[in-house]
C-alpha cells in the first residue's frame, strides 16, 4: 500500500505536466482497490487525473489523495451507495 501511495503522490507532484493516466497510476489504483480502499475514492482520483484544467487537476488530485489517506487510516467509512440495477 505504501508503494502505491508513493506513486500517487508522485503523480500529484507532476500533475502540472499534464494528464496523469499512465500505467504507474493505473496499477497503483488497482493495488489500492485490492487492499480495501473503496471504489468511489479510487474513481475520484482517476477522474481527477484526467481533468483538462491544470489547476483544477492538481487541486482535485490532491483532494482525492487526501480522501484515500482518510480511508486508509479508517477516518471515513465508505459511502452507502444505492445498488445499481
N, CA, C and O atoms as a Maestro MAE file, in Angstrom:
{
 s_m_m2io_version
 :::
 2.0.0
}

f_m_ct {
 s_m_title
 :::
 protein
 m_atom[340] {
  # First column is atom index #
  i_m_mmod_type
  r_m_x_coord
  r_m_y_coord
  r_m_z_coord
  i_m_residue_number
  s_m_chain_name
  s_m_pdb_residue_name
  s_m_pdb_atom_name
  i_m_atomic_number
  :::
  1 25 0.828 -1.185 0.000 1 A "UNK " " N  " 7
  2 3 0.000 0.000 0.000 1 A "UNK " " CA " 6
  3 2 0.875 1.252 0.000 1 A "UNK " " C  " 6
  4 15 0.568 2.228 -0.685 1 A "UNK " " O  " 8
  5 25 1.949 1.223 0.757 2 A "UNK " " N  " 7
  6 3 2.818 2.398 0.822 2 A "UNK " " CA " 6
  7 2 3.413 2.743 -0.538 2 A "UNK " " C  " 6
  8 15 3.528 3.916 -0.893 2 A "UNK " " O  " 8
  9 25 3.793 1.705 -1.303 3 A "UNK " " N  " 7
  10 3 4.351 1.954 -2.633 3 A "UNK " " CA " 6
  11 2 3.313 2.561 -3.568 3 A "UNK " " C  " 6
  12 15 3.622 3.464 -4.345 3 A "UNK " " O  " 8
  13 25 2.083 2.065 -3.490 4 A "UNK " " N  " 7
  14 3 1.014 2.594 -4.332 4 A "UNK " " CA " 6
  15 2 0.753 4.060 -3.989 4 A "UNK " " C  " 6
  16 15 0.569 4.885 -4.884 4 A "UNK " " O  " 8
  17 25 0.736 4.381 -2.712 5 A "UNK " " N  " 7
  18 3 0.522 5.776 -2.311 5 A "UNK " " CA " 6
  19 2 1.681 6.664 -2.751 5 A "UNK " " C  " 6
  20 15 1.473 7.823 -3.110 5 A "UNK " " O  " 8
  21 25 2.890 6.131 -2.726 6 A "UNK " " N  " 7
  22 3 4.049 6.908 -3.199 6 A "UNK " " CA " 6
  23 2 3.913 7.223 -4.687 6 A "UNK " " C  " 6
  24 15 4.262 8.319 -5.125 6 A "UNK " " O  " 8
  25 25 3.413 6.273 -5.456 7 A "UNK " " N  " 7
  26 3 3.188 6.506 -6.891 7 A "UNK " " CA " 6
  27 2 2.145 7.605 -7.087 7 A "UNK " " C  " 6
  28 15 2.309 8.479 -7.939 7 A "UNK " " O  " 8
  29 25 1.075 7.560 -6.298 8 A "UNK " " N  " 7
  30 3 0.032 8.588 -6.428 8 A "UNK " " CA " 6
  31 2 0.544 9.957 -5.995 8 A "UNK " " C  " 6
  32 15 0.204 10.969 -6.609 8 A "UNK " " O  " 8
  33 25 1.354 9.995 -4.950 9 A "UNK " " N  " 7
  34 3 1.946 11.282 -4.534 9 A "UNK " " CA " 6
  35 2 2.821 11.857 -5.645 9 A "UNK " " C  " 6
  36 15 2.797 13.061 -5.900 9 A "UNK " " O  " 8
  37 25 3.591 10.994 -6.303 10 A "UNK " " N  " 7
  38 3 4.439 11.446 -7.410 10 A "UNK " " CA " 6
  39 2 3.581 11.976 -8.559 10 A "UNK " " C  " 6
  40 15 3.941 12.964 -9.198 10 A "UNK " " O  " 8
  41 25 2.455 11.328 -8.818 11 A "UNK " " N  " 7
  42 3 1.558 11.792 -9.877 11 A "UNK " " CA " 6
  43 2 0.985 13.161 -9.531 11 A "UNK " " C  " 6
  44 15 0.869 14.026 -10.399 11 A "UNK " " O  " 8
  45 25 0.628 13.357 -8.275 12 A "UNK " " N  " 7
  46 3 0.122 14.670 -7.843 12 A "UNK " " CA " 6
  47 2 1.215 15.722 -8.035 12 A "UNK " " C  " 6
  48 15 0.940 16.829 -8.497 12 A "UNK " " O  " 8
  49 25 2.441 15.380 -7.683 13 A "UNK " " N  " 7
  50 3 3.550 16.332 -7.800 13 A "UNK " " CA " 6
  51 2 3.813 16.744 -9.248 13 A "UNK " " C  " 6
  52 15 4.240 17.869 -9.506 13 A "UNK " " O  " 8
  53 25 3.561 15.847 -10.180 14 A "UNK " " N  " 7
  54 3 3.805 16.185 -11.593 14 A "UNK " " CA " 6
  55 2 2.521 16.505 -12.345 14 A "UNK " " C  " 6
  56 15 2.519 16.542 -13.575 14 A "UNK " " O  " 8
  57 25 1.442 16.734 -11.631 15 A "UNK " " N  " 7
  58 3 0.144 16.990 -12.271 15 A "UNK " " CA " 6
  59 2 0.168 18.233 -13.159 15 A "UNK " " C  " 6
  60 15 -0.630 18.341 -14.090 15 A "UNK " " O  " 8
  61 25 1.063 19.158 -12.886 16 A "UNK " " N  " 7
  62 3 1.163 20.361 -13.723 16 A "UNK " " CA " 6
  63 2 1.702 20.052 -15.121 16 A "UNK " " C  " 6
  64 15 1.596 20.881 -16.025 16 A "UNK " " O  " 8
  65 25 2.277 18.864 -15.298 17 A "UNK " " N  " 7
  66 3 2.849 18.489 -16.589 17 A "UNK " " CA " 6
  67 2 1.811 17.964 -17.580 17 A "UNK " " C  " 6
  68 15 2.092 17.859 -18.774 17 A "UNK " " O  " 8
  69 25 0.635 17.641 -17.101 18 A "UNK " " N  " 7
  70 3 -0.403 17.125 -17.991 18 A "UNK " " CA " 6
  71 2 -1.198 16.026 -17.323 18 A "UNK " " C  " 6
  72 15 -1.064 15.779 -16.125 18 A "UNK " " O  " 8
  73 25 -2.027 15.372 -18.116 19 A "UNK " " N  " 7
  74 3 -2.865 14.296 -17.603 19 A "UNK " " CA " 6
  75 2 -1.990 13.206 -16.986 19 A "UNK " " C  " 6
  76 15 -0.905 12.910 -17.487 19 A "UNK " " O  " 8
  77 25 -2.466 12.627 -15.915 20 A "UNK " " N  " 7
  78 3 -1.710 11.598 -15.206 20 A "UNK " " CA " 6
  79 2 -2.443 10.263 -15.309 20 A "UNK " " C  " 6
  80 15 -3.000 9.766 -14.330 20 A "UNK " " O  " 8
  81 25 -2.433 9.703 -16.501 21 A "UNK " " N  " 7
  82 3 -3.165 8.467 -16.763 21 A "UNK " " CA " 6
  83 2 -2.251 7.325 -17.160 21 A "UNK " " C  " 6
  84 15 -2.671 6.393 -17.846 21 A "UNK " " O  " 8
  85 25 -1.006 7.398 -16.730 22 A "UNK " " N  " 7
  86 3 -0.034 6.380 -17.107 22 A "UNK " " CA " 6
  87 2 -0.258 5.054 -16.405 22 A "UNK " " C  " 6
  88 15 -1.068 4.939 -15.485 22 A "UNK " " O  " 8
  89 25 0.480 4.061 -16.865 23 A "UNK " " N  " 7
  90 3 0.370 2.705 -16.324 23 A "UNK " " CA " 6
  91 2 0.705 2.673 -14.834 23 A "UNK " " C  " 6
  92 15 0.118 1.890 -14.088 23 A "UNK " " O  " 8
  93 25 1.639 3.510 -14.397 24 A "UNK " " N  " 7
  94 3 2.008 3.513 -12.977 24 A "UNK " " CA " 6
  95 2 0.836 3.912 -12.097 24 A "UNK " " C  " 6
  96 15 0.612 3.314 -11.044 24 A "UNK " " O  " 8
  97 25 0.090 4.919 -12.525 25 A "UNK " " N  " 7
  98 3 -1.066 5.382 -11.758 25 A "UNK " " CA " 6
  99 2 -2.166 4.328 -11.785 25 A "UNK " " C  " 6
  100 15 -2.774 4.037 -10.755 25 A "UNK " " O  " 8
  101 25 -2.424 3.759 -12.952 26 A "UNK " " N  " 7
  102 3 -3.468 2.730 -13.058 26 A "UNK " " CA " 6
  103 2 -3.154 1.529 -12.170 26 A "UNK " " C  " 6
  104 15 -4.038 1.005 -11.491 26 A "UNK " " O  " 8
  105 25 -1.918 1.104 -12.176 27 A "UNK " " N  " 7
  106 3 -1.521 -0.045 -11.353 27 A "UNK " " CA " 6
  107 2 -1.617 0.276 -9.860 27 A "UNK " " C  " 6
  108 15 -2.056 -0.560 -9.071 27 A "UNK " " O  " 8
  109 25 -1.213 1.468 -9.480 28 A "UNK " " N  " 7
  110 3 -1.295 1.864 -8.070 28 A "UNK " " CA " 6
  111 2 -2.745 1.895 -7.600 28 A "UNK " " C  " 6
  112 15 -3.051 1.442 -6.497 28 A "UNK " " O  " 8
  113 25 -3.634 2.425 -8.427 29 A "UNK " " N  " 7
  114 3 -5.054 2.473 -8.062 29 A "UNK " " CA " 6
  115 2 -5.641 1.071 -7.960 29 A "UNK " " C  " 6
  116 15 -6.438 0.790 -7.065 29 A "UNK " " O  " 8
  117 25 -5.252 0.207 -8.861 30 A "UNK " " N  " 7
  118 3 -5.732 -1.178 -8.801 30 A "UNK " " CA " 6
  119 2 -5.245 -1.863 -7.532 30 A "UNK " " C  " 6
  120 15 -5.994 -2.601 -6.891 30 A "UNK " " O  " 8
  121 25 -3.996 -1.621 -7.172 31 A "UNK " " N  " 7
  122 3 -3.453 -2.226 -5.945 31 A "UNK " " CA " 6
  123 2 -4.208 -1.732 -4.715 31 A "UNK " " C  " 6
  124 15 -4.470 -2.507 -3.795 31 A "UNK " " O  " 8
  125 25 -4.556 -0.459 -4.692 32 A "UNK " " N  " 7
  126 3 -5.293 0.081 -3.549 32 A "UNK " " CA " 6
  127 2 -6.676 -0.540 -3.433 32 A "UNK " " C  " 6
  128 15 -7.179 -0.732 -2.326 32 A "UNK " " O  " 8
  129 25 -7.285 -0.850 -4.548 33 A "UNK " " N  " 7
  130 3 -8.609 -1.481 -4.511 33 A "UNK " " CA " 6
  131 2 -8.517 -2.850 -3.838 33 A "UNK " " C  " 6
  132 15 -9.427 -3.247 -3.109 33 A "UNK " " O  " 8
  133 25 -7.432 -3.562 -4.077 34 A "UNK " " N  " 7
  134 3 -7.262 -4.894 -3.502 34 A "UNK " " CA " 6
  135 2 -6.963 -4.871 -2.009 34 A "UNK " " C  " 6
  136 15 -7.084 -5.898 -1.343 34 A "UNK " " O  " 8
  137 25 -6.579 -3.729 -1.480 35 A "UNK " " N  " 7
  138 3 -6.328 -3.646 -0.032 35 A "UNK " " CA " 6
  139 2 -7.456 -2.941 0.704 35 A "UNK " " C  " 6
  140 15 -7.315 -2.584 1.874 35 A "UNK " " O  " 8
  141 25 -8.580 -2.741 0.015 36 A "UNK " " N  " 7
  142 3 -9.769 -2.270 0.704 36 A "UNK " " CA " 6
  143 2 -10.125 -0.802 0.584 36 A "UNK " " C  " 6
  144 15 -11.057 -0.347 1.247 36 A "UNK " " O  " 8
  145 25 -9.421 -0.053 -0.231 37 A "UNK " " N  " 7
  146 3 -9.814 1.344 -0.449 37 A "UNK " " CA " 6
  147 2 -11.082 1.318 -1.314 37 A "UNK " " C  " 6
  148 15 -11.095 0.656 -2.352 37 A "UNK " " O  " 8
  149 25 -12.137 2.014 -0.914 38 A "UNK " " N  " 7
  150 3 -13.404 1.962 -1.657 38 A "UNK " " CA " 6
  151 2 -13.266 2.434 -3.105 38 A "UNK " " C  " 6
  152 15 -12.465 3.312 -3.428 38 A "UNK " " O  " 8
  153 25 -14.066 1.826 -3.947 39 A "UNK " " N  " 7
  154 3 -14.038 2.142 -5.378 39 A "UNK " " CA " 6
  155 2 -14.341 3.611 -5.641 39 A "UNK " " C  " 6
  156 15 -13.784 4.192 -6.573 39 A "UNK " " O  " 8
  157 25 -15.219 4.229 -4.835 40 A "UNK " " N  " 7
  158 3 -15.558 5.634 -5.081 40 A "UNK " " CA " 6
  159 2 -14.365 6.547 -4.848 40 A "UNK " " C  " 6
  160 15 -14.222 7.551 -5.546 40 A "UNK " " O  " 8
  161 25 -13.516 6.233 -3.898 41 A "UNK " " N  " 7
  162 3 -12.315 7.052 -3.652 41 A "UNK " " CA " 6
  163 2 -11.312 6.874 -4.792 41 A "UNK " " C  " 6
  164 15 -10.668 7.833 -5.218 41 A "UNK " " O  " 8
  165 25 -11.189 5.664 -5.270 42 A "UNK " " N  " 7
  166 3 -10.274 5.386 -6.380 42 A "UNK " " CA " 6
  167 2 -10.789 6.046 -7.662 42 A "UNK " " C  " 6
  168 15 -10.017 6.626 -8.425 42 A "UNK " " O  " 8
  169 25 -12.074 5.952 -7.882 43 A "UNK " " N  " 7
  170 3 -12.681 6.568 -9.063 43 A "UNK " " CA " 6
  171 2 -12.501 8.090 -9.040 43 A "UNK " " C  " 6
  172 15 -12.230 8.704 -10.072 43 A "UNK " " O  " 8
  173 25 -12.652 8.684 -7.869 44 A "UNK " " N  " 7
  174 3 -12.466 10.130 -7.727 44 A "UNK " " CA " 6
  175 2 -11.036 10.519 -8.104 44 A "UNK " " C  " 6
  176 15 -10.833 11.514 -8.800 44 A "UNK " " O  " 8
  177 25 -10.052 9.754 -7.658 45 A "UNK " " N  " 7
  178 3 -8.662 10.057 -8.016 45 A "UNK " " CA " 6
  179 2 -8.475 9.919 -9.524 45 A "UNK " " C  " 6
  180 15 -7.856 10.778 -10.152 45 A "UNK " " O  " 8
  181 25 -9.003 8.846 -10.109 46 A "UNK " " N  " 7
  182 3 -8.828 8.607 -11.537 46 A "UNK " " CA " 6
  183 2 -9.458 9.724 -12.368 46 A "UNK " " C  " 6
  184 15 -8.848 10.197 -13.327 46 A "UNK " " O  " 8
  185 25 -10.667 10.149 -12.015 47 A "UNK " " N  " 7
  186 3 -11.306 11.253 -12.741 47 A "UNK " " CA " 6
  187 2 -10.497 12.535 -12.591 47 A "UNK " " C  " 6
  188 15 -10.408 13.329 -13.528 47 A "UNK " " O  " 8
  189 25 -9.913 12.739 -11.428 48 A "UNK " " N  " 7
  190 3 -9.094 13.933 -11.198 48 A "UNK " " CA " 6
  191 2 -7.858 13.934 -12.085 48 A "UNK " " C  " 6
  192 15 -7.429 14.986 -12.557 48 A "UNK " " O  " 8
  193 25 -7.290 12.766 -12.309 49 A "UNK " " N  " 7
  194 3 -6.095 12.647 -13.154 49 A "UNK " " CA " 6
  195 2 -6.360 13.068 -14.596 49 A "UNK " " C  " 6
  196 15 -5.437 13.444 -15.318 49 A "UNK " " O  " 8
  197 25 -7.602 13.004 -15.006 50 A "UNK " " N  " 7
  198 3 -7.967 13.273 -16.392 50 A "UNK " " CA " 6
  199 2 -8.499 14.686 -16.622 50 A "UNK " " C  " 6
  200 15 -8.880 15.026 -17.742 50 A "UNK " " O  " 8
  201 25 -8.528 15.502 -15.588 51 A "UNK " " N  " 7
  202 3 -9.049 16.859 -15.726 51 A "UNK " " CA " 6
  203 2 -8.184 17.674 -16.684 51 A "UNK " " C  " 6
  204 15 -6.956 17.605 -16.636 51 A "UNK " " O  " 8
  205 25 -8.822 18.430 -17.537 52 A "UNK " " N  " 7
  206 3 -8.104 19.218 -18.536 52 A "UNK " " CA " 6
  207 2 -7.426 20.456 -17.945 52 A "UNK " " C  " 6
  208 15 -6.323 20.817 -18.356 52 A "UNK " " O  " 8
  209 25 -8.074 21.096 -16.996 53 A "UNK " " N  " 7
  210 3 -7.547 22.313 -16.397 53 A "UNK " " CA " 6
  211 2 -6.419 21.972 -15.424 53 A "UNK " " C  " 6
  212 15 -6.601 21.167 -14.511 53 A "UNK " " O  " 8
  213 25 -5.262 22.585 -15.624 54 A "UNK " " N  " 7
  214 3 -4.072 22.267 -14.826 54 A "UNK " " CA " 6
  215 2 -4.280 22.501 -13.333 54 A "UNK " " C  " 6
  216 15 -3.961 21.635 -12.518 54 A "UNK " " O  " 8
  217 25 -4.807 23.653 -12.976 55 A "UNK " " N  " 7
  218 3 -5.000 23.974 -11.558 55 A "UNK " " CA " 6
  219 2 -6.072 23.073 -10.951 55 A "UNK " " C  " 6
  220 15 -5.907 22.557 -9.846 55 A "UNK " " O  " 8
  221 25 -7.159 22.892 -11.675 56 A "UNK " " N  " 7
  222 3 -8.220 22.014 -11.196 56 A "UNK " " CA " 6
  223 2 -7.747 20.587 -11.026 56 A "UNK " " C  " 6
  224 15 -8.105 19.922 -10.054 56 A "UNK " " O  " 8
  225 25 -6.934 20.105 -11.979 57 A "UNK " " N  " 7
  226 3 -6.391 18.749 -11.899 57 A "UNK " " CA " 6
  227 2 -5.526 18.602 -10.657 57 A "UNK " " C  " 6
  228 15 -5.664 17.628 -9.917 57 A "UNK " " O  " 8
  229 25 -4.647 19.546 -10.426 58 A "UNK " " N  " 7
  230 3 -3.761 19.476 -9.273 58 A "UNK " " CA " 6
  231 2 -4.546 19.490 -7.959 58 A "UNK " " C  " 6
  232 15 -4.277 18.691 -7.062 58 A "UNK " " O  " 8
  233 25 -5.508 20.393 -7.853 59 A "UNK " " N  " 7
  234 3 -6.297 20.500 -6.623 59 A "UNK " " CA " 6
  235 2 -7.157 19.258 -6.405 59 A "UNK " " C  " 6
  236 15 -7.249 18.751 -5.287 59 A "UNK " " O  " 8
  237 25 -7.780 18.773 -7.468 60 A "UNK " " N  " 7
  238 3 -8.629 17.596 -7.342 60 A "UNK " " CA " 6
  239 2 -7.826 16.345 -7.007 60 A "UNK " " C  " 6
  240 15 -8.252 15.525 -6.194 60 A "UNK " " O  " 8
  241 25 -6.664 16.203 -7.635 61 A "UNK " " N  " 7
  242 3 -5.828 15.040 -7.339 61 A "UNK " " CA " 6
  243 2 -5.374 15.067 -5.889 61 A "UNK " " C  " 6
  244 15 -5.349 14.033 -5.222 61 A "UNK " " O  " 8
  245 25 -5.016 16.241 -5.402 62 A "UNK " " N  " 7
  246 3 -4.585 16.365 -4.013 62 A "UNK " " CA " 6
  247 2 -5.729 16.017 -3.058 62 A "UNK " " C  " 6
  248 15 -5.533 15.301 -2.076 62 A "UNK " " O  " 8
  249 25 -6.922 16.531 -3.355 63 A "UNK " " N  " 7
  250 3 -8.089 16.224 -2.519 63 A "UNK " " CA " 6
  251 2 -8.402 14.729 -2.556 63 A "UNK " " C  " 6
  252 15 -8.721 14.133 -1.527 63 A "UNK " " O  " 8
  253 25 -8.312 14.131 -3.729 64 A "UNK " " N  " 7
  254 3 -8.585 12.700 -3.866 64 A "UNK " " CA " 6
  255 2 -7.549 11.870 -3.110 64 A "UNK " " C  " 6
  256 15 -7.893 10.857 -2.500 64 A "UNK " " O  " 8
  257 25 -6.304 12.286 -3.148 65 A "UNK " " N  " 7
  258 3 -5.267 11.570 -2.401 65 A "UNK " " CA " 6
  259 2 -5.519 11.685 -0.901 65 A "UNK " " C  " 6
  260 15 -5.322 10.723 -0.159 65 A "UNK " " O  " 8
  261 25 -5.950 12.848 -0.460 66 A "UNK " " N  " 7
  262 3 -6.296 13.011 0.963 66 A "UNK " " CA " 6
  263 2 -7.445 12.100 1.348 66 A "UNK " " C  " 6
  264 15 -7.448 11.536 2.442 66 A "UNK " " O  " 8
  265 25 -8.420 11.947 0.467 67 A "UNK " " N  " 7
  266 3 -9.550 11.056 0.741 67 A "UNK " " CA " 6
  267 2 -9.074 9.604 0.873 67 A "UNK " " C  " 6
  268 15 -9.511 8.881 1.768 67 A "UNK " " O  " 8
  269 25 -8.193 9.195 -0.009 68 A "UNK " " N  " 7
  270 3 -7.638 7.842 0.078 68 A "UNK " " CA " 6
  271 2 -6.925 7.657 1.412 68 A "UNK " " C  " 6
  272 15 -7.062 6.616 2.054 68 A "UNK " " O  " 8
  273 25 -6.162 8.668 1.827 69 A "UNK " " N  " 7
  274 3 -5.465 8.602 3.108 69 A "UNK " " CA " 6
  275 2 -6.416 8.484 4.282 69 A "UNK " " C  " 6
  276 15 -6.138 7.755 5.235 69 A "UNK " " O  " 8
  277 25 -7.533 9.191 4.226 70 A "UNK " " N  " 7
  278 3 -8.524 9.090 5.295 70 A "UNK " " CA " 6
  279 2 -9.123 7.687 5.365 70 A "UNK " " C  " 6
  280 15 -9.329 7.145 6.451 70 A "UNK " " O  " 8
  281 25 -9.398 7.111 4.212 71 A "UNK " " N  " 7
  282 3 -9.913 5.741 4.188 71 A "UNK " " CA " 6
  283 2 -8.871 4.768 4.723 71 A "UNK " " C  " 6
  284 15 -9.196 3.829 5.450 71 A "UNK " " O  " 8
  285 25 -7.639 5.002 4.361 72 A "UNK " " N  " 7
  286 3 -6.555 4.115 4.801 72 A "UNK " " CA " 6
  287 2 -6.463 4.078 6.322 72 A "UNK " " C  " 6
  288 15 -6.242 3.020 6.910 72 A "UNK " " O  " 8
  289 25 -6.627 5.206 6.939 73 A "UNK " " N  " 7
  290 3 -6.496 5.285 8.396 73 A "UNK " " CA " 6
  291 2 -7.824 5.091 9.122 73 A "UNK " " C  " 6
  292 15 -7.903 5.267 10.338 73 A "UNK " " O  " 8
  293 25 -8.863 4.730 8.379 74 A "UNK " " N  " 7
  294 3 -10.151 4.447 8.989 74 A "UNK " " CA " 6
  295 2 -10.890 5.668 9.499 74 A "UNK " " C  " 6
  296 15 -11.765 5.544 10.356 74 A "UNK " " O  " 8
  297 25 -10.559 6.832 8.996 75 A "UNK " " N  " 7
  298 3 -11.197 8.067 9.437 75 A "UNK " " CA " 6
  299 2 -12.565 8.286 8.796 75 A "UNK " " C  " 6
  300 15 -13.389 9.036 9.319 75 A "UNK " " O  " 8
  301 25 -12.802 7.623 7.653 76 A "UNK " " N  " 7
  302 3 -14.092 7.752 6.978 76 A "UNK " " CA " 6
  303 2 -14.564 6.359 6.588 76 A "UNK " " C  " 6
  304 15 -13.771 5.494 6.215 76 A "UNK " " O  " 8
  305 25 -15.837 6.171 6.681 77 A "UNK " " N  " 7
  306 3 -16.418 4.899 6.233 77 A "UNK " " CA " 6
  307 2 -16.857 5.060 4.785 77 A "UNK " " C  " 6
  308 15 -17.203 6.162 4.359 77 A "UNK " " O  " 8
  309 25 -16.844 3.976 4.031 78 A "UNK " " N  " 7
  310 3 -17.325 4.076 2.646 78 A "UNK " " CA " 6
  311 2 -18.777 4.529 2.626 78 A "UNK " " C  " 6
  312 15 -19.558 4.190 3.515 78 A "UNK " " O  " 8
  313 25 -19.122 5.283 1.625 79 A "UNK " " N  " 7
  314 3 -20.499 5.760 1.492 79 A "UNK " " CA " 6
  315 2 -21.424 4.586 1.206 79 A "UNK " " C  " 6
  316 15 -21.043 3.612 0.558 79 A "UNK " " O  " 8
  317 25 -22.619 4.701 1.693 80 A "UNK " " N  " 7
  318 3 -23.644 3.723 1.366 80 A "UNK " " CA " 6
  319 2 -24.252 4.134 0.034 80 A "UNK " " C  " 6
  320 15 -25.101 5.023 -0.024 80 A "UNK " " O  " 8
  321 25 -23.822 3.497 -1.005 81 A "UNK " " N  " 7
  322 3 -24.304 3.839 -2.334 81 A "UNK " " CA " 6
  323 2 -25.491 2.942 -2.674 81 A "UNK " " C  " 6
  324 15 -25.511 1.769 -2.299 81 A "UNK " " O  " 8
  325 25 -26.467 3.479 -3.373 82 A "UNK " " N  " 7
  326 3 -27.593 2.644 -3.775 82 A "UNK " " CA " 6
  327 2 -27.126 1.573 -4.752 82 A "UNK " " C  " 6
  328 15 -26.182 1.777 -5.516 82 A "UNK " " O  " 8
  329 25 -27.789 0.449 -4.715 83 A "UNK " " N  " 7
  330 3 -27.434 -0.638 -5.623 83 A "UNK " " CA " 6
  331 2 -27.807 -0.259 -7.045 83 A "UNK " " C  " 6
  332 15 -28.838 0.369 -7.286 83 A "UNK " " O  " 8
  333 25 -26.956 -0.649 -7.978 84 A "UNK " " N  " 7
  334 3 -27.241 -0.393 -9.384 84 A "UNK " " CA " 6
  335 2 -28.106 -1.518 -9.917 84 A "UNK " " C  " 6
  336 15 -27.956 -2.680 -9.537 84 A "UNK " " O  " 8
  337 25 -29.005 -1.151 -10.796 85 A "UNK " " N  " 7
  338 3 -29.897 -2.160 -11.385 85 A "UNK " " CA " 6
  339 2 -29.431 -2.567 -12.745 85 A "UNK " " C  " 6
  340 15 -30.062 -3.407 -13.388 85 A "UNK " " O  " 8
  :::
 }
 m_bond[339] {
  # First column is bond index #
  i_m_from
  i_m_to
  i_m_order
  :::
  1 1 2 1
  2 2 3 1
  3 3 4 2
  4 3 5 1
  5 5 6 1
  6 6 7 1
  7 7 8 2
  8 7 9 1
  9 9 10 1
  10 10 11 1
  11 11 12 2
  12 11 13 1
  13 13 14 1
  14 14 15 1
  15 15 16 2
  16 15 17 1
  17 17 18 1
  18 18 19 1
  19 19 20 2
  20 19 21 1
  21 21 22 1
  22 22 23 1
  23 23 24 2
  24 23 25 1
  25 25 26 1
  26 26 27 1
  27 27 28 2
  28 27 29 1
  29 29 30 1
  30 30 31 1
  31 31 32 2
  32 31 33 1
  33 33 34 1
  34 34 35 1
  35 35 36 2
  36 35 37 1
  37 37 38 1
  38 38 39 1
  39 39 40 2
  40 39 41 1
  41 41 42 1
  42 42 43 1
  43 43 44 2
  44 43 45 1
  45 45 46 1
  46 46 47 1
  47 47 48 2
  48 47 49 1
  49 49 50 1
  50 50 51 1
  51 51 52 2
  52 51 53 1
  53 53 54 1
  54 54 55 1
  55 55 56 2
  56 55 57 1
  57 57 58 1
  58 58 59 1
  59 59 60 2
  60 59 61 1
  61 61 62 1
  62 62 63 1
  63 63 64 2
  64 63 65 1
  65 65 66 1
  66 66 67 1
  67 67 68 2
  68 67 69 1
  69 69 70 1
  70 70 71 1
  71 71 72 2
  72 71 73 1
  73 73 74 1
  74 74 75 1
  75 75 76 2
  76 75 77 1
  77 77 78 1
  78 78 79 1
  79 79 80 2
  80 79 81 1
  81 81 82 1
  82 82 83 1
  83 83 84 2
  84 83 85 1
  85 85 86 1
  86 86 87 1
  87 87 88 2
  88 87 89 1
  89 89 90 1
  90 90 91 1
  91 91 92 2
  92 91 93 1
  93 93 94 1
  94 94 95 1
  95 95 96 2
  96 95 97 1
  97 97 98 1
  98 98 99 1
  99 99 100 2
  100 99 101 1
  101 101 102 1
  102 102 103 1
  103 103 104 2
  104 103 105 1
  105 105 106 1
  106 106 107 1
  107 107 108 2
  108 107 109 1
  109 109 110 1
  110 110 111 1
  111 111 112 2
  112 111 113 1
  113 113 114 1
  114 114 115 1
  115 115 116 2
  116 115 117 1
  117 117 118 1
  118 118 119 1
  119 119 120 2
  120 119 121 1
  121 121 122 1
  122 122 123 1
  123 123 124 2
  124 123 125 1
  125 125 126 1
  126 126 127 1
  127 127 128 2
  128 127 129 1
  129 129 130 1
  130 130 131 1
  131 131 132 2
  132 131 133 1
  133 133 134 1
  134 134 135 1
  135 135 136 2
  136 135 137 1
  137 137 138 1
  138 138 139 1
  139 139 140 2
  140 139 141 1
  141 141 142 1
  142 142 143 1
  143 143 144 2
  144 143 145 1
  145 145 146 1
  146 146 147 1
  147 147 148 2
  148 147 149 1
  149 149 150 1
  150 150 151 1
  151 151 152 2
  152 151 153 1
  153 153 154 1
  154 154 155 1
  155 155 156 2
  156 155 157 1
  157 157 158 1
  158 158 159 1
  159 159 160 2
  160 159 161 1
  161 161 162 1
  162 162 163 1
  163 163 164 2
  164 163 165 1
  165 165 166 1
  166 166 167 1
  167 167 168 2
  168 167 169 1
  169 169 170 1
  170 170 171 1
  171 171 172 2
  172 171 173 1
  173 173 174 1
  174 174 175 1
  175 175 176 2
  176 175 177 1
  177 177 178 1
  178 178 179 1
  179 179 180 2
  180 179 181 1
  181 181 182 1
  182 182 183 1
  183 183 184 2
  184 183 185 1
  185 185 186 1
  186 186 187 1
  187 187 188 2
  188 187 189 1
  189 189 190 1
  190 190 191 1
  191 191 192 2
  192 191 193 1
  193 193 194 1
  194 194 195 1
  195 195 196 2
  196 195 197 1
  197 197 198 1
  198 198 199 1
  199 199 200 2
  200 199 201 1
  201 201 202 1
  202 202 203 1
  203 203 204 2
  204 203 205 1
  205 205 206 1
  206 206 207 1
  207 207 208 2
  208 207 209 1
  209 209 210 1
  210 210 211 1
  211 211 212 2
  212 211 213 1
  213 213 214 1
  214 214 215 1
  215 215 216 2
  216 215 217 1
  217 217 218 1
  218 218 219 1
  219 219 220 2
  220 219 221 1
  221 221 222 1
  222 222 223 1
  223 223 224 2
  224 223 225 1
  225 225 226 1
  226 226 227 1
  227 227 228 2
  228 227 229 1
  229 229 230 1
  230 230 231 1
  231 231 232 2
  232 231 233 1
  233 233 234 1
  234 234 235 1
  235 235 236 2
  236 235 237 1
  237 237 238 1
  238 238 239 1
  239 239 240 2
  240 239 241 1
  241 241 242 1
  242 242 243 1
  243 243 244 2
  244 243 245 1
  245 245 246 1
  246 246 247 1
  247 247 248 2
  248 247 249 1
  249 249 250 1
  250 250 251 1
  251 251 252 2
  252 251 253 1
  253 253 254 1
  254 254 255 1
  255 255 256 2
  256 255 257 1
  257 257 258 1
  258 258 259 1
  259 259 260 2
  260 259 261 1
  261 261 262 1
  262 262 263 1
  263 263 264 2
  264 263 265 1
  265 265 266 1
  266 266 267 1
  267 267 268 2
  268 267 269 1
  269 269 270 1
  270 270 271 1
  271 271 272 2
  272 271 273 1
  273 273 274 1
  274 274 275 1
  275 275 276 2
  276 275 277 1
  277 277 278 1
  278 278 279 1
  279 279 280 2
  280 279 281 1
  281 281 282 1
  282 282 283 1
  283 283 284 2
  284 283 285 1
  285 285 286 1
  286 286 287 1
  287 287 288 2
  288 287 289 1
  289 289 290 1
  290 290 291 1
  291 291 292 2
  292 291 293 1
  293 293 294 1
  294 294 295 1
  295 295 296 2
  296 295 297 1
  297 297 298 1
  298 298 299 1
  299 299 300 2
  300 299 301 1
  301 301 302 1
  302 302 303 1
  303 303 304 2
  304 303 305 1
  305 305 306 1
  306 306 307 1
  307 307 308 2
  308 307 309 1
  309 309 310 1
  310 310 311 1
  311 311 312 2
  312 311 313 1
  313 313 314 1
  314 314 315 1
  315 315 316 2
  316 315 317 1
  317 317 318 1
  318 318 319 1
  319 319 320 2
  320 319 321 1
  321 321 322 1
  322 322 323 1
  323 323 324 2
  324 323 325 1
  325 325 326 1
  326 326 327 1
  327 327 328 2
  328 327 329 1
  329 329 330 1
  330 330 331 1
  331 331 332 2
  332 331 333 1
  333 333 334 1
  334 334 335 1
  335 335 336 2
  336 335 337 1
  337 337 338 1
  338 338 339 1
  339 339 340 2
  :::
 }
}
